[in-house]
Amino acid sequence: MSSRRPEWLRKQAPSPSVLNEMRELLSGLSLHTVCESALCPNLGECFSHRTATFLIMGDICTRHCRFCAVKKGKPSLLNPDEPGNVARAVSELQLKHVVVTSVTRDDLSDGGVAHFSKTVNAIRQVKPHPTVEVLIPDFKGSLSALQTIVDSYPEVINHNLETIPRLYAEVRPEVDYHRSLNLLRAVRSMDGRILTKSGLMLGLGEEHDEVVAVMEDLLAVGCSLLTIGQYLAPSFEHHPVIRYVTPQEFDEYESIGENMGFDFVASSPFVRSSFQAAEMMATLVHNI
């Protein structure tokens, strides 16, 4: 079990003026970001570039994953103005690629999928049209819910596996590994034009061969985009960091993924599922 962070996991604190400018814009539209709710270490870098990952349906999650900093409990009612407010922020920030994620809302009959769809559709009204990436929960495996997301036609549907199956009971007790794999497979069968993406955190207690096995599982269901980053415990009450993975090991996983056939792999300690997503999309478009 590791406590002290190594040198490669230290970042300079962001400028308060940079944070305040973005926070004023977002708070004025009653919007949340996963950057702040999940205590992302890249917040300062992203905010300084006037980009963020929007967190819709509130900032309180109904599930209790042991790695996540997002608040847990009873969520508030959905804000009907939120889809339009996200679109306004996208326009104000002049984003070319938009990433939208959400808390998990098992309290809602549809898991919030209609709200997700409304948000994507609202963003589609922004001119010039940005590309859209949605980072979705599993909607309890509902294929009809997934079809609603697919019908809104985001360019990328992202669903994170987060870790290896052996650790799910300990780290993600309310989530099923194979259900998540099936969701990614179903996206490709519903609309093969949509790219699928997933992400892993390292340092939770996984072994090298187990990580490679997950990568093989992702390729088998048609997932072509992969992010791999270091897990950082939000507090002492969360799952501990078992090990800090070296930058060289992250480079190795990137090479393995590229040789296996992923279209794009981002693997380094500070990589997160939506970090530099616009750059990833630009690279993909250039290579097509």
C-alpha positions in Angstrom: 0.0 0.0 0.0 1.4 3.4 -1.1 1.0 6.7 0.7 3.6 9.3 -0.4 3.1 10.3 -4.0 6.2 10.0 -6.3 7.7 13.0 -8.1 5.9 12.1 -11.4 2.5 12.6 -9.7 3.0 16.2 -8.6 1.5 19.1 -10.4 1.7 22.8 -9.9 -1.4 24.4 -8.3 -3.7 26.1 -10.8 -4.0 29.9 -10.9 -7.0 31.1 -8.8 -7.9 33.5 -11.5 -8.2 30.7 -14.0 -10.4 28.7 -11.7 -12.6 31.6 -10.8 -13.3 32.5 -14.4 -14.6 29.1 -15.3 -16.4 28.6 -12.0 -18.3 31.9 -12.6 -19.4 30.8 -16.0 -20.5 27.3 -14.9 -22.2 28.5 -11.7 -24.1 31.2 -13.6 -25.6 28.4 -15.7 -26.1 26.0 -12.7 -23.7 23.5 -14.2 -21.5 20.9 -12.6 -18.3 19.4 -13.9 -16.7 16.1 -13.2 -13.4 18.0 -13.1 -14.5 19.4 -9.7 -16.8 16.7 -8.4 -14.3 14.0 -9.0 -11.3 16.0 -7.8 -9.5 15.6 -11.1 -5.8 16.5 -10.9 -6.0 18.0 -14.4 -8.6 20.6 -13.4 -6.2 23.5 -13.6 -4.8 22.5 -17.0 -8.3 22.0 -18.5 -9.8 25.1 -17.0 -6.9 27.2 -18.3 -7.7 26.0 -21.8 -11.4 26.8 -21.2 -12.6 23.2 -21.4 -14.4 21.0 -19.0 -16.3 17.7 -18.8 -19.9 18.5 -18.0 -21.6 16.5 -15.2 -25.3 16.4 -15.8 -28.3 15.3 -13.6 -26.8 16.8 -10.5 -23.7 16.1 -8.5 -25.0 13.3 -6.2 -24.7 9.7 -7.3 -26.9 6.8 -6.2 -24.1 4.3 -6.3 -21.2 3.8 -3.9 -18.1 3.0 -5.9 -15.1 3.0 -3.5 -12.8 4.8 -5.8 -14.9 7.8 -6.7 -14.9 11.3 -5.1 -18.4 12.2 -6.4 -20.9 12.7 -3.6 -23.3 9.8 -2.8 -26.8 10.0 -1.5 -30.2 11.1 -2.5 -30.1 13.2 -5.7 -32.2 16.3 -6.3 -34.8 16.6 -9.1 -33.5 17.0 -12.6 -33.1 20.6 -13.8 -35.1 20.9 -17.1 -33.0 23.9 -18.1 -29.8 21.9 -17.9 -29.5 20.6 -21.5 -29.9 24.2 -22.8 -27.5 25.5 -20.3 -24.8 23.0 -21.3 -25.3 24.1 -24.9 -24.9 27.7 -23.9 -21.7 26.9 -22.1 -20.4 25.0 -25.1 -21.1 28.0 -27.3 -19.5 30.5 -24.8 -16.4 28.3 -24.6 -16.3 27.7 -28.3 -15.7 24.0 -27.8 -15.0 21.9 -30.9 -15.4 18.6 -29.0 -17.7 18.3 -26.0 -17.6 15.6 -23.3 -20.8 15.0 -21.2 -21.0 12.6 -18.4 -23.4 12.1 -15.5 -23.8 10.7 -12.0 -25.6 7.4 -12.0 -29.3 7.9 -11.3 -30.8 4.6 -10.4 -33.7 6.5 -8.7 -35.1 7.5 -12.1 -37.3 5.1 -14.1 -35.1 5.5 -17.2 -31.9 6.1 -15.4 -31.8 9.6 -16.8 -31.3 8.5 -20.4 -33.9 11.0 -21.8 -32.1 13.8 -20.1 -28.9 12.6 -21.6 -30.5 12.6 -25.1 -31.9 16.1 -24.6 -28.5 17.4 -23.7 -26.9 15.9 -26.8 -29.6 17.3 -29.0 -29.3 20.7 -27.4 -25.5 20.7 -28.2 -26.3 19.8 -31.8 -28.0 23.2 -32.1 -24.7 25.0 -31.4 -23.0 26.4 -34.5 -20.4 25.5 -35.7 -21.4 22.0 -34.7 -19.0 20.4 -32.2 -18.4 16.7 -32.0 -19.9 15.0 -29.0 -18.6 12.4 -26.6 -20.8 10.9 -23.9 -19.4 9.1 -20.9 -22.4 7.0 -19.7 -23.3 4.8 -16.8 -24.6 1.3 -17.4 -28.3 2.1 -17.2 -28.6 -1.3 -15.4 -27.9 -3.0 -18.7 -31.0 -1.6 -20.4 -30.6 -1.9 -24.2 -33.6 0.3 -24.8 -32.0 3.0 -22.7 -28.8 2.5 -24.7 -30.7 2.8 -27.9 -32.0 6.2 -26.9 -28.3 7.3 -26.4 -27.3 5.8 -29.8 -30.3 7.5 -31.5 -29.0 10.9 -30.4 -25.8 10.0 -32.4 -22.9 11.2 -30.4 -19.6 10.6 -32.2 -18.2 8.7 -29.2 -19.8 6.6 -26.5 -17.5 6.1 -23.6 -18.2 3.6 -20.8 -15.4 3.0 -18.3 -14.6 -0.5 -17.1 -12.4 1.2 -14.5 -10.6 -1.9 -13.3 -10.1 -5.7 -13.7 -13.0 -8.1 -13.0 -11.4 -9.6 -9.9 -11.6 -6.2 -8.1 -15.2 -5.3 -9.0 -16.7 -6.7 -5.7 -14.2 -4.6 -3.7 -14.1 -1.5 -5.8 -17.4 -1.4 -7.8 -19.8 -3.6 -5.8 -23.0 -2.3 -7.6 -21.6 -2.8 -11.1 -21.1 -5.9 -13.3 -18.0 -6.2 -15.5 -19.7 -8.4 -18.2 -22.8 -6.1 -18.2 -20.5 -3.2 -19.0 -18.7 -5.2 -21.8 -22.1 -6.1 -23.3 -23.1 -2.4 -23.3 -20.0 -1.6 -25.4 -20.7 -4.5 -27.7 -24.3 -3.4 -28.1 -23.3 0.1 -29.2 -21.4 -1.3 -32.1 -24.2 -3.5 -33.2 -26.8 -0.7 -32.9 -24.7 1.8 -35.0 -21.3 0.9 -36.2 -20.5 4.5 -37.1 -20.2 5.4 -33.4 -16.8 5.0 -31.8 -16.7 3.3 -28.4 -14.2 4.1 -25.7 -13.3 2.9 -22.2 -10.9 3.6 -19.4 -8.9 1.9 -16.7 -7.4 3.0 -13.5 -4.2 1.4 -12.3 -2.8 1.0 -8.8 -5.9 -0.7 -7.3 -4.2 -4.1 -6.9 -4.3 -5.4 -10.5 -1.6 -7.5 -12.1 -0.1 -6.9 -15.5 -1.6 -9.9 -17.2 -5.1 -9.0 -15.8 -4.8 -5.5 -17.4 -3.9 -7.0 -20.8 -6.8 -9.4 -20.5 -9.2 -6.5 -20.0 -7.7 -4.8 -23.1 -8.4 -8.0 -25.1 -11.9 -8.1 -23.8 -12.5 -4.5 -24.9 -11.1 -5.2 -28.4 -13.4 -8.3 -28.6 -16.5 -6.1 -28.2 -15.3 -3.5 -30.8 -14.0 -0.9 -28.4 -11.3 1.1 -30.3 -10.3 3.9 -27.9 -8.7 3.4 -24.5 -7.5 5.5 -21.7 -5.3 4.3 -18.8 -4.3 6.4 -15.8 -3.1 6.2 -12.2 -5.7 5.8 -9.5 -5.4 8.5 -6.8 -7.5 7.9 -3.6 -9.7 11.0 -2.9 -9.6 10.4 0.9 -8.6 7.8 3.5 -12.1 6.5 3.4 -11.8 5.5 -0.2 -10.1 2.4 -1.6 -6.4 2.8 -0.9 -3.7 3.2 -3.6 -2.0 -0.2 -3.6 0.8 0.9 -5.9 2.0 3.9 -8.0 2.6 2.6 -11.5 5.7 4.1 -13.1 5.6 6.2 -16.3 7.6 3.5 -18.0 4.9 0.9 -17.3 2.2 3.2 -18.6 4.3 3.6 -21.8 4.4 -0.2 -22.1 0.6 -0.5 -21.8 0.3 2.1 -24.5 2.6 0.2 -26.8 0.8 -3.1 -26.1 -2.6 -1.5 -26.8 -1.4 0.0 -30.1 0.1 -3.3 -31.2 -3.1 -5.1 -30.2 -5.1 -2.9 -32.6 -6.7 -0.1 -30.7 -7.1 3.0 -32.9 -6.0 5.3 -30.0 -4.4 4.6 -26.6 -3.7 7.3 -24.0 -1.7 5.8 -21.2 0.2 7.9 -18.6 -0.2 8.7 -14.9 -2.4 11.8 -15.3 -4.6 10.4 -18.1 -8.3 10.4 -17.3 -11.2 9.2 -19.4 -12.0 12.6 -20.9 -8.5 14.3 -20.6 -7.5 15.8 -23.9 -10.5 14.1 -25.6 -10.5 16.8 -28.2 -7.0 16.1 -29.2 -7.8 12.4 -29.4 -10.8 13.2 -31.7 -8.6 15.5 -33.9 -6.0 12.7 -34.3 -8.7 10.2 -35.3 -10.3 12.5 -37.8 -6.8 13.3 -39.3 -6.1 9.6 -39.6 -9.4 8.6 -41.3 
